[in-house]
């Protein structure tokens, strides 16, 4: 990916005004100028309502085109506005990644009666009842679309589980019974088996489902001309299906196409197992690095910064790691809330933007703001500054200096067109870190680019500089002569 930067171009509390795509189109030129090379858009599909962020996906073929779920537009706008926004992003050489939600369907059109087992929610391998008739919301006929693009109608046999029996008005986790049914074994083993997450859980081993989703994928990438997929909820989806679906898209798309996804675990053994099972074809978000940064921000007095990359994807598999600080799931008020403290954001973004490895993803909420009741302003100027440094100075091999629990740094050694760059982080007091940038740079003067230090540092005859840093911050030093 070179020095490319991705923007997660949404957060959970965006207003439901239908203006998102229009605003994005207007912002495309500015995003490119600030250093954004790709955008990950929110789910584009008609969901349970126009107020739905998009993960309660109803109809994969309705991108804001049909009068369904009380509106034509999605939360973000109409299909025409979506296509125009993508056109403007492409005009400014920004790639567009679609958030693809294939784990479940929500907002069914009608109920059906079928047999199911109730299972222990803490161990879904344990059935706590015999199979009996329940009435579940599993029928999807999309009358508002009236068969356009696909005439496929979803029924209970196309799903593996639900969480509500309308007959008893009972909420529980139900495993749908029947021949060749049951939860997939190729999913996370949390809760015994984590195939079921929410709503009507898709059975990815059903031949009709596979055929329909493969057909949809081929239609979708051509209909809106996206450049990649961000897979949602990977640890809940059959591994083999993801491999086959990814290969199908590769075979039908005649252009560069990028696959990455959310496998929300910070256990490196489970992550490594998933990568092996999916043949390393899908890059993953570095969830472990996110939690390391979160823990460091919450307890800096006791956190050893020399361990910030321990057990992370970017350390173990640097070429397939998508590094991020926060996202829509980790922001305040969400089920996976683990929001990195504001004081640590500059350090955190330095850790993903100024190092050699990883494909960094900037979060909308950190860049612009988090809206709603939380109303947290972003740190756009700081992130713009670090993206500028990345684009102009962050090149070449890297040498780490893990000095102490609260003082670390690294040198990027540059290339034929770029001098070395030095980065220092302190989570404690002011300090300095002696780092070597090469004898050939002896006598050069170095200045600090983030605005935290007005001093000049002169490189000694052995190529060393004493690079300074303030209290609980990051500094970045480059030559200016």
N, C-alpha and C positions, 0 to 999 in steps of 0.2 A: 504493500500500500504506500510505500515511500513515506512522505511526511503528510499524508492526507489526514483529515479530521472529519468525523461524522457528527452531526447534530441530531439528537433525539428531539424532534421538532414539536413536541407537545408535552403537557403535564396533565394530571388528573382533573384539575379544576378549571379548565378552559371554559369560557362562557358558551352557552348553547344559543348562539346567535346566527349560526349558519355562515359566518363571515371568514372562517378559518382559511379556506382555500384562496379566497380573494386577497386576504392579507398576506398569505405566504407568497403568492405571485408577485405582489408589490415588493416584498422583502428579498427576493431572489438575488438581485444584483448586489445588494449590500452584504448578504451572507457570503457571497463569493469573495468580495473585497476584504472581508474580515478574516477569511481563511477557512471557510466551510467548503468541503468538497463533496459531501453527500448528506442527505437528510433521510432520517427514518420517520416515516409518516405514521399517524395513528391508524387503527383499523378503519378501512374505507367502506365497510359493508353495513348494510341496514341492520340495526341492532334492535333491542327490545323497545326502544323509543329514541327520539331525537336527543334526549338528555343522556343517553348511554354513551360512555367513553368509546365503546365499540367492542369490548370484550364479551358482552352479552350478544354474540353474533346470531342473527336470525337468517339472513339470506345472503350467501356469498356472491350471488349474481346481481344484487341490487346495490349499486354504488351511489345511490342518490338519484334514481331514475323513475321509480315506481311509487305509487301511493300505497304504502304499506306501513303499519305501525304508526298510524295517525300523521304521517308526513311523507312528502316526496324526498326532501333532502335528508341527509344524516345530520348529526351534530355539527359536521364540518362544512356542509354545503351540498351542491348538486354534482352529478357526474360531469356535467359540462365544465363547472368551475374546477373540479379535480383535474380534468384533462388539461385545462388551460394552465393551471399551476405547475403541473409536470412539464408542460411545454416551456414555460418561462424558466424553470429550474434547469432544464436541459440547455436552453439557450445560453445560460451562464455557466455551463459545464459543471453542473451539480448533479450527481447521481441521485436517484430516488429509490429508496427501499420501502417495500410494503410490509406492514405488520400483518402476518397471516395467522389467522385463528382457526385451527383445524381440530382442536381437541373436543369441542362440544358445539351444540346448537341450543339457542334459547328462544323463548317467546313462541312456543308451538301454537299451531292453528287449531288443533283439536286433540282430545284425549283418546287413548286406546286402552283396552283391557288385555292384559297379558300376564303370564306367570313370572314371578321373580322371587328371589331369596332376599330376606333382610340380612345384612351382614353387620358385624361389629365395626363401628366407625374407627376404632383404634387398631383393629386388625381385620382388614377386609378379606383375608383368607379364611376367616371364621364365619361360617353361616350360622345365624342364630335363629333361623326358622326353616321349615320346609318351604318348597316353592308353593306359592299361592297367588290367586288372582289379585292384581292391583290395577288401578286406573291411573296411567301416567300421561304426561304431556309430551307425546312423542310423534304427533302427526304434523307434518309440514307440507302444505300444498301450494303456498305462495299465490293465492288467487289474484293478488294485485299485479303480479308479473304475468300471469296467464300463460305460462309455458314458454315465454320468450327466453332464448339462450339455452334453456334446459327444461325438459318436461318431467324430470325426476321428482317423485314424491317420496318423502322420508316417512318410514313407519318404524314401529318399535323394534323390529328385527334388525334395523340398521344401527342400533345403539347397544351399548353394553351395560348401562346403568342409568338410574335416575335417583332423585333425592326426595320425591314427594308422591304419595299415594292419594289421589283426589277422592277415592272412594271412602277412605277412612279419615281424610284430612290429616294425614300423618306425615311428618317429616322424618326421614331416615335415609340410610343409604341402601339402595336396592340393586342387586345384581340380576339382570334379566336372564331368565332361564331359557333353555332350548338347545337343540342340536347345534354343535359347533359354536356355542355361546360361552360367555364367561369373560372375566377381566383378562387382559393381556398379561403374559408373564414378562414381557420385555419392556418393563417400565420401572420407575423407582420403587425400591422395596420399603419406603417409608410407610407407616401404618400397615405393614404387611404387604400391601400392594397399593400403589398410588395411581392406578389407572383412572379411578373416578376422582374428578375434581369438582365439577359443578354442572348444573343444568342437565340436558340429555347428552350423555357421554357417547361420542361416536365410536362405533366398532370398526376399527381400521383393518380388520382381517376379513370383513364381509366382502365378497367379490364385487357386489353391485356398488358398494360404497367406494371401494378402490377405483373402480371404473369411472364413477361420477366425479370423484375428487381429482383424478388425473385429467379428465376432460375439462373440469373447471380451471385447473391450473394452467393448462395450455391456452384456454380462452382468455384468462385474466391477464397473463403477461403480455399478450398481444393487444388486448383491448385498451389497456392504460399505459403500456410501454414503460413498465418499471424496470429497474436495473438490478433488483435483488429482493430476497425474502428475508424478513426477520421472523423466525418461527416462535410462536408463543407456546409456553407450557410444555416444553419438550420432555420433561421428566414424566409427564402423564400420557405420552403418546408412544405407541408401539415403535421400537427402534427400527425394525425391519421396514415398516411403512415409510418412515422418514427417509431411509436409504433409497427405497424404490421410487418414492415421489420425487426426491431430489434428482435422481438419475433421469427420470422421465422429463423433468423440466430442462435439464442439461441437454437432452437429446432433441427437444423441440425448439429451444431458443437458440437462434443463430447469432448470438452476440455475447459479450462478457456478461456474466450473471453471478451475483454474489449471494452466498447463503450463510446466515449466522442465526443464532438463536439463544433463547433463554433456558438454561438448565440451572435452576435456582438451588444449587447445593454448594457448600463450601468445604465439603469433604473431598480431598483430592483423589482418594481411591475410587469413589463413585464417579467422579468426573472423568478420570482416566478410563474407567471401564466403559462409560458411555462413548467417549471418543473412539475407542477401539471398535465398539460394536457398530458405530456409524461410519467406520472407515475414514475418519478424520475429514469428512467431506463438508461438515458444517462447523464454521467457527463458533465459538461460544463466548458469552460475556464472562468476564473474570469476577465472579461473585466473591471468591475468597479475598481478592484484593480489596473489593468494596468493603467487606466486613473488617479487614485489617485496618483500613482507613477509618471506618466508623469507630472501632474500638480505640484507636489511637486518639481520635478527637474527643472521645468521652472520658478517657482516663489517661491524659498525657503524663501525669506524674509517675505513673507506673508502667507506661508502655515503652518498650525498647524498640526504637526506630530501626535498629539493625535487623529486626525481624519483620519489617513491613512487607517483604515479598515472600515470606515463608509460606509454602503450600499453595502459592498462587499459580494460576494458569499461565500468566506472562513469564513466570520463572521456569515452569516445566515445559510449556509448549508455546514459546513466544510468537511463532508465526500464525497461530490460530486464535490468539487472545484478543477479544474486544474489551478494552479497559474502560471503566467508567467510575465516576464518583458516586452519583445517585441516579435514580430513575423514577418513573411514575409509581412503581410499587414500593419503593423505599421512602418516598416523601411522607411528610406528616399526615396522619389520619388514615393511612392505608394498611392493609393486612400484613404486609412485610416491612412495616416502618422500621427504618434503621438509618435515619438521616444524619449524614456527616455534619458535625457542628460548624457553624459559619466561620469561626476563627481558623479552622483547619482547611477551608476550601482552597486557598491559594496554594498551600502545600500539596493538597490532594491533586489539584489540576496540574501542578508542576510534575508530580509523580507520573501522570499519564501523558502529558503533552511534551515534556522535555527529555524523555528517555528514548533509547533506541528502539525498544520492542513494544509491540502492542499496537492495535488500531484504536485510537482514543475516540470516545463518544462523549460529547458535551451534552449535558441535560438542560432542556428548555427552562426548567424551574430554577436552575442555578444561573442561567444566562440572562433570562428576562425577569421572570418572577413566578412565584406560586400564588395563585389567586384564591378566591373563596375566603373562608373564615380565617385562614392562616396568613394570607396577605404578606408573604415574605419576598422582599425585593431580591432580585438576582445580583450577581457581581459581574456584570457585562464588561465593564472597563478592564477589570483584572483578567478575565478570560481572553478578551480581545488582545491584551498585551502579551499573554503567554502564547496565544496562537501566532501572533506576529513573530515572536522569538522562535517558535518552532519552525515556521516557514523560512526564516531568514538565517538562522544560526545553528539549529539543532541537527548536526550532521556528523557522520563518521562513527568509528568505534567508541566504546564507552569503558571507562575505568571507574569503579566504585570505591569510595572511601567511607567505610563504616566506622567512624571514629569512636562514637560512644552512644549510650542509650538515647541521648537527646540531640546528637549532632552527627549528621551524615551529609554526604555530597557525592558528586560524580563529575567527571570530565567527558565531554563529547569531543573527540580528537579532530573533527573536521574532515574535509576532503580537499580536492584540488581547488575548489572555489570558495571554501569556507574555513576560517581560522577556528581553533579550538574554543569551546565554551565551557565555563565552569558554573556549577549549580551547588548551592549550599542550603541546607535545611536545618533549622533549630526548632525544637519543640520546648526549649527551656530558655536560658539566658542568652544574651549577646555572646558572640564568640567568633572564632575564625578557624579556618580549616586549610592546612597546607596541602596543596595538590599540585601535581606536575602536569604541565601541558606541553612539555617538549623543549629541549635545549634550543631548538631552532627559533623559539619565540622569546628568547632572552632579550630583555630590555623593552619589550612591548608594554604598552600601558593598557590596562583593562578598566572598563567602567561598568556600572551596574544598570541593568535595563528595566527593572520593575519599579524604580523610583524609591526604593527603600534605603539606598546608601549613596551619598554624594561623593564619596572618596574615590581616589584613583589608586590602583594597585599596579606596581611595576614588577614584571616577571624577572626573577634573579637569573644568574648565569647558568644555573643548573636546570632552568625551566620551571622552577617552583614559584607559586604565588600564595600569599596568605589571604585567602578569600574570606571576607567578613560577612556576617549575618546578624540581624537584629533578634529581638525577643519574639519567639513563636512565629516565625515567618520563613520565607524563602527569598534568596537573592540569586541573580543570574548575571554572570560576568562575561563580557566579550571585549575584544580589542577594538581600539578606535584610531589606531595609527597604522 
